[in-house]
């Protein structure tokens, strides 16, 4: 047990992070923190160490657990979360974002060894969900959740989870429809073959009659069940007096079905049952292909996904746990470290540190004094605090921001999609050709007139037209997904091809996660001096001081300061342990040396007891790809704009980077960002916003396409149309180019489909369209178009370098 | 020739039973998660040895 040196891993056993100087040792294995060690020991105790055999270092680093789940003992809250109870048995389903490998599945499915009250647990890896059945007489919901937290798989518990109540019933009906349509299509095709190829061999038999009725019988479920969504949508659009793509499809299906029934009943032909069922089958596949979604990603997040389920309310001297919904103005709340304040409040305690990064996106701790107002969404850091509620949860500043931008969904749906606008013309043209041929033949040959009329409707059905967009966009969305760009749906791709203005958020978007680089030039300070500087910097709220304070944070506690003096725009000074420490501009610290040296980044001088130590330089570190991306977008004619919630000290740097002066906005509140996007849109521009953090959420929703940047796909992202991994930030230009290319591919495939239709119409207007021509033309046109769109979009992706997989 | 009719009826019956099988498998959620079952089958039941090492 003592041979610690044998285990010379450079990575921690549990979480796989690289070892730092300090580590915790146990069983010859090193851990980064007590939390990780605890997980290991817990697993060890319960013989669950296969966890580590399945995958090296499968764990995640651990956070410390307080009594943060105490509210789950509240039956009113627990009942809302539990799916159903039966006797002693409760069922519950959690969303567990941390689930990521085989070890995770193994551990989560062996939960019953950690808690005897758990009867079984089953994962759904695709949805990242865990279904737990437990005996609530032996354990409690709180115990289960705490166990999950202890093994570092904390379930997602937030206000939204509580409100959703019933889990969405997975829409499987389309799969049923495809299955039935495929079954019927295949059978009808086989039953139709003799008719097509026999040409008189079976003359005198009644086979074609029997087969005809059999086909009719088989096609009924397809017409009434599988095709129902096309027919219903077409009816609906008729009522709303708009023509969508379902209208020509529905006309085609109905025309084929009625004509086929007529032919079978009147014994004049075999009908178009095979074409009709095939059409429905292909259409449904197209719809399904298009509706590829990333179920484990959440695009629809709003403030409810961030807010806690419950908070501690103080009643007299007693504490009680209440649901966030039950908070009323003038309630007193007790907020603990790392808890999020769910409503706009006044601080009752003397002092509190809060972090507004949820709201503003800029991670900056703010010190609040007694009586000061704290906005909802702030996270308390450090000592617990007592606060007085001012407004309901639904009336806080941040929720208002959400309601402001909710009007946008309307404007988005108004956008006329390419397919929709073409389908309108398509319906008009085919209907006039059909009526035209009817009128042409009617005087001479009335029966042929009806034949021509229905034939036109049969052959001109918008099959290829309706399939080109789903297959192109569906394929594109898959290719992008492999590359770490996840789009909400195919409509986003269509929107992207119209974008002409790109707005970036600065912090966390153009700059990387660690926003600032602090460089020091001068005499190397001693540890004590470092502590002195850090203490002084800590006392100021100036952004440089904040950065300096976090930069030097290795020295733990700040020392008491006397004679603190802060001169705005100059610097700060104070007496610490008898030393006069000064931080600030050159003039402030009385440096007599030549001052005209041109310094690009901002600097802060340090002097202790009147002696100059050196200078700190602050640089914002932009993402590597940011410069090339900005320039290439500018060259392609996009209007670029940058918005930041930060102070404007980076302005000149950013202007140089962008090579433009206009369109750079600093000190933007979330609502300002939203409004300036509205402003741009009012000039008829189509805006793409790229941001991160909750502070951009309003702007992301308002923009035509909102992309959220995420360092890690499991991290939270604000509600958006797409999520892009930060390492792929440089691909945004390619994304736009790709969307444009997709647009072109669809237009080309429309032209191809029109050519096919012209061939079909040639037969149809003459009334000589036989079912066999329809049966050949329809699959050929469909499959060739599908092949074209998929191939073209894949080749384009390869040319843009989007298919190259990066590890 | 009526033997063809019997064969057709029979083939429809067989095909129909496969269709029902497919619908049933979708309904019972066999396609919901194609990762965990594949992994789950490889988990061994190791022999439990209750020696506490703390």
HADDOCK unambig.tbl for C-alpha pairs under 7 A between the chains (distance, minus, plus):
assign (segid A and resid 45 and name CA) (segid B and resid 52 and name CA) 5.94 0.50 0.50
assign (segid A and resid 45 and name CA) (segid B and resid 53 and name CA) 6.87 0.50 0.50
assign (segid A and resid 47 and name CA) (segid B and resid 48 and name CA) 6.79 0.50 0.50
assign (segid A and resid 102 and name CA) (segid B and resid 39 and name CA) 6.37 0.50 0.50
assign (segid A and resid 105 and name CA) (segid B and resid 36 and name CA) 6.75 0.50 0.50
assign (segid A and resid 123 and name CA) (segid B and resid 36 and name CA) 6.80 0.50 0.50
assign (segid A and resid 124 and name CA) (segid B and resid 33 and name CA) 5.73 0.50 0.50
assign (segid A and resid 124 and name CA) (segid B and resid 36 and name CA) 6.54 0.50 0.50
assign (segid A and resid 125 and name CA) (segid B and resid 33 and name CA) 6.26 0.50 0.50
assign (segid A and resid 125 and name CA) (segid B and resid 35 and name CA) 6.12 0.50 0.50
assign (segid A and resid 125 and name CA) (segid B and resid 36 and name CA) 5.80 0.50 0.50
assign (segid A and resid 126 and name CA) (segid B and resid 33 and name CA) 5.63 0.50 0.50
assign (segid A and resid 176 and name CA) (segid B and resid 23 and name CA) 6.15 0.50 0.50
assign (segid A and resid 183 and name CA) (segid B and resid 19 and name CA) 6.89 0.50 0.50
